[in-house]
Amino acid sequence: MSDEPFYAPFRKPPPPRQPRPPGELLWEFRREHITWSAELHNDAPHGWEVHLLRGGDFFASRRFDLRDAAIGWSNAQRADIEKGWTK
């Protein structure tokens, strides 16, 4: 980390962010011509993160300490989406 403030006129920009590899696919289905999916990412040492994707684009995410809790949340989100509660 640099000690210069972020607004210093000659400060070098930070390196570009590296794309994240795809996570473990938990589920995928189509509803009303839209493909929904959930990916599980291991964010060690911070826990597990679930990404919900709508049509391949980021829709929502949540981080958990335990893998089972992350999978349970993703399954609850799937049930809500299948019922049409998420647009």
Helices and strands as residue ranges (DSSP letters): E 24-31, E 34-42, E 48-54, E 57-64, H 67-83
